[in-house]
Amino acid sequence: MEENKITKRFHANTEDLQGIIDFVHVFLNDCFSKYKSKKQIELAVEEMAVNIMNYAYHEKSGPIEIELWQEDPNHLQIEITDWGDKFDPTMLMPREPTSDKIEEIEEGGLGIYLTNRIMDEVRYERLGMENHLILRKNMAGN
């Protein structure tokens, strides 16, 4: 099988957030149509993109690049790159929800908790002036 890889650059702001989600959605439907966990993966990317907007760019806009890679029929890799301040979301203390009722859950720390629950691997690297967040998922059995 030939690997499938696509990259697109967005602005790290709330106006482009839906575009990021749509980009991931189309790729997942094209490459992993039979798998159930697509919506959860979209949520993980959305949570990490919002963290980048809030912490790497401090709610100012900057570039964010999303690379989606189907290594083989069962393996997905998502690399999210930004050029903001050094920000390692894997160092945030993940916080489990304190309630079963969504309206009672306090904000903060849930994005990394959810991402760690959804993805098989969440890894951060700082390369020069770039933040690289790598998310990997074995789609088999999903």
Secondary structure, DSSP 8 states (H G I E B T S, - for coil): ---EEEEEEEESSHHHHHHHHHHHHHHHHHH-TT-STHHHHHHHHHHHHHHIIIIISTTS--EEEEEEEEEETTEEEEEEEE-SS---GGGS-----S-SSGGG--SSSHHHHHHHHH-SEEEEEEETTEEEEEEEEE-TT-
